Structures are given as C-alpha cells and as structure tokens.
Amino acid sequence: MLIRELTPYGKDLKCQLVKMGMTQVELAEKVGTSKQYLGKIIFGERSGTMYLGHINQELLSSSSQYAARENTLTPYGQEVKCRLIELNMTQVELAKKVGTSKQYLGKILHGKRSGATYIDSINKAIGLGK
C-alpha cells in the first residue's frame, strides 16, 4: 500500500486547521476548490499556486469563527493531533499503540474523558513532553 506523505506546507496547514477546528472540506469550499484538489496541494501533488493566497487569507479571517464550535479539541487534543500530523501517523494507529479504541482516544482529545490511564502512554508514543 502506498503511503502518501504531507509536504511541510501540508503539515503546517493541517495543524492550523486542527487548531481552528476547521475541516479540509470546509476550507476547500471557502476557497472555491474541491476537497480532492486541496488534498493534492497538501500532499504536494499539485502546486495550487492559484489557491495559496485564498487559503492563507481564509485561515486568517476564519480563525475565530471555527474556534467557538461545540465539538472542538482541547488544547492537549490539538497538541496531539499536530504531533500526529508531524509524524504522519493516524489517530487509529496511535490508539492501537496505546491499547485503546479510536473512539475512546477521540473522547480524550475532545475532553469528554480524562484518559488518565492513557496520557503517559500517548505522550511516550508520540514524543510529547507532558
């Protein structure tokens, strides 16, 4: 199976989206492209030069709008997700590594569960210094 890797720009963009609580689909709609084309920009398969200015502008202008969502990640959840992006690791892979379900890991990252028994394992698995 071919594993695609994010470009440095793609990693930064995805991390910004995580912190804002915005999805790639929402960003693609805002800048007038498809989620597939935005994915190709993020993975370096297309330069996307005609969209980069729109993308950056949208990230600046929408940051407060998406931060107020109900189902947002906690600051710890944001940190974990950004680290996963850096490592090119999925949330499912992390859940398996620490011995929990992807659903329970999601609840930890969204603050619905404390996850006290898993925090140290999560931090160790992805190299966070908490």
Phi, psi and omega in degrees: 000132179282125178256119180276143178245140178290147172284166175304319176298318179298318178297315179298316181297313180297321178295319176298318178298319178300312182295329179276340185079024181255144179266163176297324179298314179298317179296316180302315179298318181296323183266358174082037175225179179268159177297329179293317181292320177299320176300321179293326176294313183298324180267005176076016179275345174220147180286324179064024186305326181287347181252343187302316178298317178296319180299309182298318178297318181295321178296321179291319186277341185257359189301320182283328182298317185273341181292339184270010181295155182288315185261062182260159176288149172287167174304322176295318178300318177297317180297316179296312181299317178296322178293321176299320178298314179301322183274356185056043182242144178269164176294326178296316178297319179295316180303316179297318181298324183263358174080037176226177178273159177296328179293317180292321176300318177301320179294324176296312184292335178264003177078015179277338176225147180288324180065025185309323182284347184250343187305312181298318179295320178299309181301318180293317183297328183246004175074036174269144183268028181283000000 
